[in-house]
Amino acid sequence: MTNYKNKPTTTPQPKPTDLHYDLEIEQVILGALLIEREAFSLVRRIIRAEMFYKREHQEIFLTIEELQKAGDAVDILTVVDQL
């Protein structure tokens, strides 16, 4: 008979290597932020830079965020210039 009393009752936290990611979705999100200025205000409370798997995508997101906060134009040219 199995003794279940000593088994942990909490679910173990996933390791970073266990997390699922989709690079295409990351690219779609960043592309939308570059095309549609209002898109950032819609996602800023939901998406954070650390949610992107690729470090480069995190940096792009942070750059877009900085440009938005400064009230500057956000497009491929301004983002590349800031990077």
N, C-alpha and C positions, 0 to 999 in steps of 0.2 A: 504494500500500500504506500502510495506517495504522500509525503508530508508537505502540504502546501503552506503551512504556517510560517515557514522561514523564507518563503519566496518574496522578493520585493514587490511592492504594490504600485510603484510608480513606473511609468514608461521611460525607458532610457532615452536621453536626448540624442538626436542623430549627430553623427560626426560630419564635419564639412564634406568629407569625401562621399558620404551617403546622400547628400542633398541632390535633388534633380535640378537641372537647369536647361535652358533652351536658348542657344545663342541667336537663333533667328528671331525669337520674341524680343530679346534685348535689342537687336538691331531695329526691329519695327518700332519699338518704344522710342528709341533715340531718334529715328527718322521722323516720327510724328512730332517730336519736340522741336526738331529743326524746321519742320514745314509749317506747323500751326502754333502760333504764339500763345494762344489761350490754353493749349494742351498742358503746359507745365502747371498752371494753376489748378487744373483738374487732378493731376497725379501727385503733386508735391506732398500731400498728406498721406498718400498710400505707398509711394515708392521712395526708397532711400538709396543712396549711392552704393552702400554695402550690399544691397540686394542683387546687384549685377555680379555675375560670376567672373567675367573677364575684367582685369584691372583697367584695361584701356577703356572699357565701357563705363566703369566707375568714374574715371577721370573726365570723360566726355560729359557725363551727367553732372558732375560737380561744376564743370565749366559752364554748362547751360544754366545751372542754378545761380552761379555768380553773375553771369550776364543779366539774367532776369532780375536779380536783386538790385543791380546797378541801374536797371531801366534801359539797358542797351539792347540793340537789335540782336536777335538770336537767329543765325543762319549758318550755313556751312563755312562761309568765309570768316565770320567773327569767331566762331568756335575754333577753327583751325589756327587762326591768328593768336588766340589765347593759349592754345596748347603749346 
